[in-house]
Amino acid sequence: MSEQIPGWFTEIFQDQGTGFSLKVKSKLHEEQSQYQKIEIFETETFGNLMVLDGCVMLTDRDNFLYHEMMTHPALFTHHAPKKVVIVGGGDCGTLKEVLKHPGVEEAWQVEIDERVTRVAEKYFPDLCTANNDPRANFFFGDGIKWIADAPLESIDLIIVDSTDPVGPAEGLFAVDFYRNCFMALREGGMIVQQTESPLLHTSSIIKKVHDDMRQAGFDGVRTLPFPQPVYPTGWWSCTMAGKGKKLEFFREEDAAERPFVTRYYNAEVHKAALALPEFMKNELDLD
Ligand code: SAM
């Protein structure tokens, strides 16, 4: 839900009794796509802002935190990811980070709403700089079906960069979807999913994702918290799991010597993100 005070964009989290506001200079774009209302604002201090159905998706200023943490920890934990599939991620920021890895041979962005990508190309050109990379492939349609139809054991890493678990994204937070991901992954393959706020969602969404991923056959489920100022509570998480892989180690030396620029991710940040706060360990029943 969102309510507008003149000159500001505000997202209200009614059930939390909180909200988040950004001072805006102008509204650059508004449309109702087949799936959602897409709005773009120019803000005073956070660059351009994308809003889907009243929910903040990303800003120019802080999206690097989310996109780097949704990608590099998983890509440096898998031993040699060659084929990567992004489910959702229509703004192309995750695709851009994935394609920074020279070992990736093929990346797919499977986004249900083509309009999100077209609008991102216009208003977030910096996120779309890898779209013409010959390794980049785009499919516009439902990621749940795409994964169900994917050939067995054909993918190394699946990144679920979705909206909140409502509407078309609801089925992306479900054991049936994880089972299909498990079957589509090669041995040693991995899944990583955005899993909302540690403060708000550990005992609900994050706990359910852990249980569902284990039930689907995955080993070594791990949640990594990271800052994300424009999302509810300013604190977000991703959860990764391995197929026949415990995720105890990552390629620390490769991460330290990565041949590309990051702004948040490095090997120390990766290690630190693997340390869970006490309340999360308790609520997730971890030792
Ligand atoms: N970082 C954002 C966040 O956590 O709020 C998400 C970014 S990205 C814009 C999310 C995308 O997931 C949206 O563009 C939405 O259309 C897409 N999406 C939702 N459900 C989907 C599905 N079933 N298959 C493919 N894409 C889906």
Residues whose N, C-alpha, C, O or C-beta is under 5 A from the ligand:
A	BS01	SAM	V56 M57 V87 G88 G89 G90 D91 V110 E111 I112 D113 V116 G141 D142 G143 I144 D161 S162 T163 P168 A169 Q194
